[in-house]
Amino acid sequence: MPPADATPPFHVALAVRDLREARAFYTGVLGCREGRSSSTWADFDLYGHQLVCHETPDAAPRRATHPVDGEAVPVPHCGVVLSFDAWRALADRVAAAGVEFAIAPCIRFAGAPGEQGTFFLYDPSGNALEFKGFRDLGALFRG
């Protein structure tokens, strides 16, 4: 169990159409380390959080959007909040891999307490992912 003052890791499970394709994306593009796995599912270490991809060929992700700060944000989505430098490095890594952004890296809520870098992309199965970067991680929940 993590120390009482540590943020516990989050767990999320996603349906993917092809586990080999998901492995290539999550390890090769996002740089995740693969953990336990089987022939139909795999755990990935996504910045200390447990992301599990379950091969489910017939599952299609729901595609909807919600307007946020002038953008059509994919819903549902999941992701990670990073330091600003780690966010920028990941955005550069994703761009270098030739992955198309659903919403390109940008600064949202500029000048407000919740100012953040953000970008969205889809994994090869169409699951929406958001990555946020904060200069001050303590501002994450400030209104």
N, C-alpha and C positions, 0 to 999 in steps of 0.2 A: 504494500500500500504506500502511495506517495506520502511525504511528510505533510503535516496538517497545513502548512503555509504554501504548499505547492498546488498548482492548478491540476486537477486530475485529467488524465487523457480522455478525450471524447471518442466514442465509437460510432461509426456510421457504416451501413451496408448498402451497396449499390448493385443493381442488376446490370450485367454486361452481356452482350451478345456473343462475345468470343473471348475466352480467358487469355489466350496467347496475345491477342491484340491489346487487351487491357494491361497485361504485364509489360509489353513493349512501351506503352504510353506512360504508365505510372512509374516504372523504373527508368526508362530511357529518357523521357521528356521531362517529367517532374522530379526525377532523382530520388524517388522513394526506395527504401530498402524493403525487399520482400521478406516476410516472416513465414509463419506456418502456412501450409497450403495443401491442396489435394488436387485431383484432376478436374474438380468443378468449382473450386473457390480458392482465393488467395488473400492473405492479410498483407497490407502495406503500411509501413511507418510513414505517415504523412505529417512531418514536423512534430513527431511525438504522439500523434493521435492514430488510432486504429481504424484504417479504412479497409473494408472487406469487399471484394468484388466476387459476386456469385454469378457463375455462367448460367444465364437464363435466356436462351436464344429467342424465345417468343415474347419476351418483355420489351415493350417500347416505352421509353420515358415520356412523361407528360410534358408537353411544350406549351407554356403559357408565359406571359410577361406581365409585369406590373410597372407603372411609371415611377421612377425615382430620380429626382434631380435632373430631369430632362432626358433620361435614358429608359429604354424598354428592358428592364431587368428580368432575366429568365427566372421563372418560378415553377417548381421548386429548384433550389440549389443548395449546395453545401460548400464549405471551403475552410480556409485557415486565415487567421489574423497574424501578421508578421511585423517585425520591425520594418521601418521604411527601407533600410539598406537591403535586407533579405528579400523584401517585396520587389525592389528594383532588380536585384540579381535574378530572381525567378522570372520576372517579365522578360528580361534579356534572354534568358535560357530558352523560354517558350518561343520567343520570336526567332531565335537562331535555329530552332528545330523546325521552323516553317509552319507551326501550328497557327491556324487562323483564330483570332480573338473574336468572341461574340460581342464583347465591348472592349475596345482597346484600352491599354493602361491610361488612366487619367486621374486627376485630383477631383474628388467629390467633396462638396460642402466647404469649399475654399474659404478660409478665414473664420469658420465657425468652430466651436469646441470639438466637433466630431470630424474635423478635416481628415481625409484619408486618401491614400492612393488605392485604386481598385482596378481590377480587370476580371473579365469573365471569359471562359472558354468552355467548350464541350469536349468530353472524352470521346473516344471513337464510337461508343455506344449511344452517345447523345445525352449523357448525364451532364447537367450544368454545374460548373465549379466557379466559385468566386475566391479571389485572393485579395486581401486587404493589407495595406501597409500604413502603420501609424508612426509618426515621429515620437509621439508620447503614447505608449500603450495604455497608460492610465486614463487616457481620454476616451477609451472605447465606449464607456457607458455614460459619458457626460452629455447632457442635453443642450 
